[in-house]
Amino acid sequence: MQKVISIHNGVCRMPSWRMAEPVDFELLSDEHIAIVGPNGGGKSMLVDIITGAHALQPMNPVVYDFSPSHATLVSDNIKYITFRDSYGPADGTYYHQQRWNQNDIDDTPLVSDLLDEAFRIADTALTRQTPYDRFLVRDEDDEERALRLEREEQARHAMHAELQRVRDRLYSIFHLDALLDKHVILLSSGELRKFQLTKTLLSNPRVLIMDNPFIGLDVEARRQLHEFLDILTHETNINVILVQSKSDDIPSFITHVVKVEEMTVGKKQTLEEYRNTIMPKPEHILSFSKVNALLSLPTTPDESHGAPVIAFRNVNIRYGSRTILHDLSLSVNTGERWALSGENGAGKSTLLSIVCADNPQSYANDIVLFGHQRGKGESIWDIKRHIGYISPEMHRAYQRDIPCIDIVASGLSDMQGLYTKAKPEQRAQCLFWLDIFGVKDIAERTFLHISSGEQRLVLLARAFVKDPSLLILDEPLHGLDLTNRQLVREIINTFCQRKNKTLIMVTHYEEELPPCITHRIKLKRNR
């Protein structure tokens, strides 16, 4: 059996990149592997070794055999979609409120422009990789040369037609035709994930590595992606590696599982063998002492004075010719806990951007927040001081490599980046919440040097640190392993048992909602 990727006793050259033990890993040509394990266990470190981003010592390098691919570079044969890719390009120019400001939106490209460019690049690369191009043809007569050129042209046409079929299939699966005239910055996190997947799959990789590909996708999109990857793995020679935090939802096309924990790469198991080793989760993850600590926090006064915390009256949000919210009316009272749902692109994040005072169009609508009419003199900071907030866009916006405790402390001032150390009186408060979320031990580590799941827990601690009266949690469990998902769900539920605590939570997984939910609203996308 062909060994597409082979690592034996691999040790990274850089000590800071090394796993706890030498790495053994093999991907055979008929295998599709899920890499699973706890947050911070070393999954991403293993992928960096597989892709060559973390070089191994010369005596035991990574050995690749990408045949029948004619591309020679590892970067052409292995494509890796990372967790952070779902929030847009990491070009340093993105900021959290960018997608809500029309002037900044107009300067960003359209989805169609970027997908057309990706298709042209993929088409050019494919049509240069006919099998005939690898051979130096000598002493051929005119008839032989004409026959060779004809075969080369036929091969190019066949590959071009196949690429068109792949593109059309992807457009159909992800309903991309409806997004082509949309600026990329306006895409929801789920729509961005579809866009990134399409761009990557158009490049025709030999090995496709995807970090949590299903997060951020609505139920129908997840089903369609499962179906597409199943077809892809059965009808092409592509090998798929999934890096999954949600290890109870491994797709059926996966043949083997590799568990990575405590910076150690486990032995490869069949999917059936792995499923037989899964232990049931404990009934409670959040300790009784932490439950009591949360319930003992001081009561927050009701600052809405009997008025709704949120009141929308016939709210309309438009960008160009595209209507995101149409005549939306909504009333949320103190102590209510709302589940906000809807398909990708239905306007959930747009609604939340209005509540969080991040969307300038709120001034053109009839909106009351915490008993105050928007546009009557209050500042955005008057609104934000009530709110604890986390979202995929916020996660994407944090690019400063500062200590985690200072990330949490930035929530006390509602600033995305408190670039001075937390004050002594703040440290205890920040450490309390880091401990509640189980990441107190990484308080002094810098944000960009921890795993994406650990980053999510730090940002959750930031959302809770000022004990807000309104929690707005936009897909808060993104990228978390099973234990941390249950932990965060229990924290949310316990926090909301306290008086005058209001919650709005977005998720595409029904089982992620805490038991405290009292109200629901489902948005429908404007067609």
Sequence and secondary structure as in RCSB ss.txt:
>XXXX:A:sequence
MQKVISIHNGVCRMPSWRMAEPVDFELLSDEHIAIVGPNGGGKSMLVDIITGAHALQPMNPVVYDFSPSHATLVS
DNIKYITFRDSYGPADGTYYHQQRWNQNDIDDTPLVSDLLDEAFRIADTALTRQTPYDRFLVRDEDDEERALRLE
REEQARHAMHAELQRVRDRLYSIFHLDALLDKHVILLSSGELRKFQLTKTLLSNPRVLIMDNPFIGLDVEARRQL
HEFLDILTHETNINVILVQSKSDDIPSFITHVVKVEEMTVGKKQTLEEYRNTIMPKPEHILSFSKVNALLSLPTT
PDESHGAPVIAFRNVNIRYGSRTILHDLSLSVNTGERWALSGENGAGKSTLLSIVCADNPQSYANDIVLFGHQRG
KGESIWDIKRHIGYISPEMHRAYQRDIPCIDIVASGLSDMQGLYTKAKPEQRAQCLFWLDIFGVKDIAERTFLHI
SSGEQRLVLLARAFVKDPSLLILDEPLHGLDLTNRQLVREIINTFCQRKNKTLIMVTHYEEELPPCITHRIKLKR
NR
>XXXX:A:secstr
  EEEEEEEE BSSGGG  SS EEEEEETT  EEEE  TTSSHHHHHHHHHTSS B TTS  EE  TT    SHH
HHEEEE GGGGG   SS   TTGGG HHHHHTS BHHHHHHHHHHHHHHHHHT  GGGGS   S  HHHHHHHHH
HHHHHHHHHHHHHHHHHHHHHHHHTGGGTTTSBGGG  HHHHHHHHHHHHHHT  SEEEEESTTTT  HHHHHHH
HHHHHHHHHHSS EEEEEES TT   TT  EEEEEETTEE   EEHHHHHHH     S  S HHHHHHHHTS   
  TTTTS SEEEEEEEEEETTEEEEEEEEEEE TT EEEEEESTTSSHHHHHHHHTT  GGGGGSEEEETTEETT
SS  HHHHHTTEEEE HHHHHH     BHHHHHHHHHHT S   S   HHHHHHHHHHHHHTT GGGTTSBGGGS
 HHHHHHHHHHHHHTT  SEEEEESTTTT  HHHHHHHHHHHHHHTTSTT EEEEE S GGGS TT  EEEEE  
  
